[in-house]
Amino acid sequence: MTQENALSGIFRIAIGQLNPTVGDVAGNLAKAREARADAAREGAHLLVLTELFISGYPPEDLVLKPAFIRACWKAVENLAADTADGGPGVVIGFPRQDETGRYNSVAVLDGGKVVAVRDKVDLPNYGEFDEKRVFHQGAMPGPVNFRGVRLGIPICEDIWGELGVCETLAESGAEILLSPNGSPYYRGKVDIRHQVVLKQVIETGLPLIYAAQLGGQDELVFDGASFAFNADRSLAFQMSEFETALAVTTWKRGESGWHCAEGPMARIPEDEEADYRACLLGFRDYVNKNGFKTVVLGLSGGIDSAICAAIAVDALGEERVRTVMLPYRYTSEDSLKDAADCAKALGCRYDIVPIEQPVTGFSSALSDLFEGTESGITEENLQSRARGVILMAISNKFGAMVVTTGNKSEMSVGYATLYGDMNGGFNPIKDLYKMQVYALARWRNENVPPSALGPSGEVIPQNIIDKAPSAELRPDQKDQDSLPPYPVLDDILECLVEKEMAVEEIVARGHDVATVHRVEHLLYLAEYKRRQSAPGVKITKKNFGRDRRYPITNRFRDR
């Protein structure tokens, strides 16, 4: 694109909504090159990639390693050399370091060289973000002249915060704002991003392109859904959510500036569909990026293990998923049938390994020590721990990652056994409350998400959804023997965890004060368990671990 072509008013901008892997500098460079080649074939003048693309996001303490920083810079230089071919220029995120500090940066590549570098100004330090710990604040940026078009490049938080980065760019002559982002998913996040961008469009009078990363990284899911708003506040284009994509958009210069004349308008999934697809993407990427060939999970006949099995099969395919029923004397015939029916519906391998002998062995070994005591929770937990040992043995023998299956309601109040049902490498439903699990199960029985490898139809038997939940660790046990009804429990937990509400405020919603006090006590008491739990997909606005960091030793109670 020559300067004359730019001034004549046509600018084709490709947005690469790709899936980089943290630390895979060579792999990420290859993805960038492939995207650039695709953009060139579609006549793009510029390819915009996402925040810290070359390193993967978030790289956390990897950026403290000088060798890693050097590798990232070398990759940027190699990509810059590619642009000597006269094809598309590239905007790409990378970490850099010089004598003044370490920065979260973007490079503009064109004509065979790095023509400009801009550093992130507003470093987020809340929730899942911890950037002030590893990066220095960049200087307030000016526009970059790209083939005659003045581009403002605010990086992620630069459009979310209150430092006035976009206003500064507008005042210094920017014509279009391009924002590379690394914005993790939680329910409703697309609408929030739209609001943030609209605020900047209104304040600056400029169109703003929001390039969003895609992919799972440990607990975080980046859902894509890149978009732009025109200066007149109209939605310029909307890319798909949870899907790798490259979109070439056509911009025309008019009397009032640049306006998007052509771009995709994809549907954005909502509610249960969005949550399920986030779980699917996060689980798939965790397993694949960490090199696991197969997974194994205990299939109990309950709702949590059933939805986890469905997610696993959808993510990996039936041939990579192994399920194991681990029955004991309290396991009901319904559970045996439901587990078998679920595995059959999903098409995955199903084995039965009874735990009567291991539990008896543990009980026998401890009989002298436990003599004179009453049987209770300790003996119940031996069942769970026997199951955990068996699943870990299968993992060790066959190299399958154990999927752990506890939901957020259970994790909140400690209704889980350390070194038992909490064993595992990853938990796809860790940030879903129990009632959300039921909602996702019903949704999945009626829908097959895009990219899913599992079958259509009822993959979670209706009896699993209908029956009362039970750990089946003693005769006729039900979860509600020990816990409030899940609709009540989930509402109290959401008030305590997501909203940080005071007890009196929660009681004012109609909850019993003693129940709220008990749930709050259990929530604090279970912190030590959560510190030892497997990572899991972040779905809510405040997950355990990255977002909510409470002390284990904590005597505060809201009385």
Phi, psi and omega in degrees: 000114179278167179299323180298318179297319179298314182291337177286348165107016177238128182220115181258116184247122176264136176249120179265106178261085191248183186232080178286163177242130181302128177088345181270072186299314181295317179295320179292321175299318179298320177297318179297318179295318179297318179296321179295319178297318177296318179297321179297317180298332181264010173080022180285150175263334183215137173250126178253120175252175195266179185301131178049038185300317188292332178266340194085153185227136355272135181282348179050227188284358173303328183288352175280350180270114179304324181296324179291316178300317180296319179297320179296316181295320179298320178296319178298317178298319179297319178293322177300319180299327179299330185286358175292349182282358179085001179280202184299142165285172184223137166252122186218139179273144179199157174271140179223160178219137171225194184292345182265344180154191182243132191228149168271109195233167166233148174244143172255121186248132178193148176062027177086010182211170172276109185271341178197152174229136176231143184249146179293133183267309187265105183266116181289143182215051181213160178054236182279355185264143181212043191283334180294341180288329187240347181238156172262154178288133178278165176287155177298125189274158167251173180292159175250130178275109178249103178051042176092359177247129182272111184258129169265133185235078172283136185259114173044259186301341178299337175261346182270327186275191187243025182273355175077029182296314181294320178298319178298317179297318179296316181294334181263014168105009179297144179255326178224139175259127176245120184242103173287130187232152167231080189248109183292155181283143150210163188304131179085006187294327181299316179298320180295318177299317178302317180296319179297315181293317179301321178301317180289323178297316179296318184286329184259337185073018182243150171291150182225125177261127182250104180267115189250135179289156177234146171126165178262140176221102185054240182283338189273145172239129175256119195261003181070232182064042176300152185198178173209155169242138173286167179297335179276010175078007176277148177289118186282314175200162179217118177272166184290159179256143177068017181227133172298136183202154169231123181237130174259122181251145181252125181245139179238140179268125177242192182296329182261012178113199185277142180219137180284121181263338183206133178183166183287156173228083184274154175282138178257121179293156182234159167049240187298321179299315181296315180297316181297316181292329174294316176300318181296311181295315181297318180292313181302313183290325178297314181294311186288317182291336177265005170081019177280133179276324183220167175227158177224144176213152174283124180255104191269347190093002177262172187291322185292312180292330179294315180291325177295320177296319179296316178298318181297315180293318177299324184281321192244339187097150187299329184288346181257005184240128178239129178245148183225124170271130184238075189283153174228182186298338181266357179289125185281161175297325177301316182295318178300315180292316183296319179296315180297318180296321180296312180299320180295317180297324181277341178081013183265166180294142182224120177241156175239124178232098180297147183248012181303312182294313178300318180295318177298320179297315177299315181298320179294317180297330184261000189299319180294317180294325185267002183301134179088359178255160180272143176290140182194224185299324180303313180293324176297318182292336175300327177296312180297319182289328174297318177297319180298319179297317182294316179296321178292327177294318176297319178300312181296319185289319188248359177075020180268132176289133177283128175268124176264151200231019181279137179274174185292328178299313180293316180296330181293318188253009176076021180276059183201154186251119174301137179063020176231251179289350175274354177299143174148168182265333183200150183231106183290343182243020184301331184252022176248125174292161187305315182291332174292325177299314178300317181297319179293324178297315179296319180297315184294328178294341182253352187217152170241114183292153175304143180076356179291140180261357181274173184280167173271174178090194184281101180265344176243108184309139184301328180297328177296322180287324187278328189283157178292133181292143181207142173280346178053048177258354174206167184300133174057028181287141173230148179305323184285358168292329185249340186234157171297160174308141188301323176301322178290311182301314183296320180295317178297316181295319179298321177296318183284320188270301184287321189257350180051042182280151175286155181303317182296328177291322180290320177298324180295343176279355178111008181270149178291133186296320180295322179294318179297316178300319181294316180296318178300317180298314179297322179300311180292322185294331185272006183301322182295328177291316183296328179297337183256010184271161178292153173294159179204164187296132174280122181240321181271174181290336182222100179266167176282134177112277182287318186268315185251110185238087181262151176291147174289311177278108190203112181260004181288133170222137184277091181250000000 
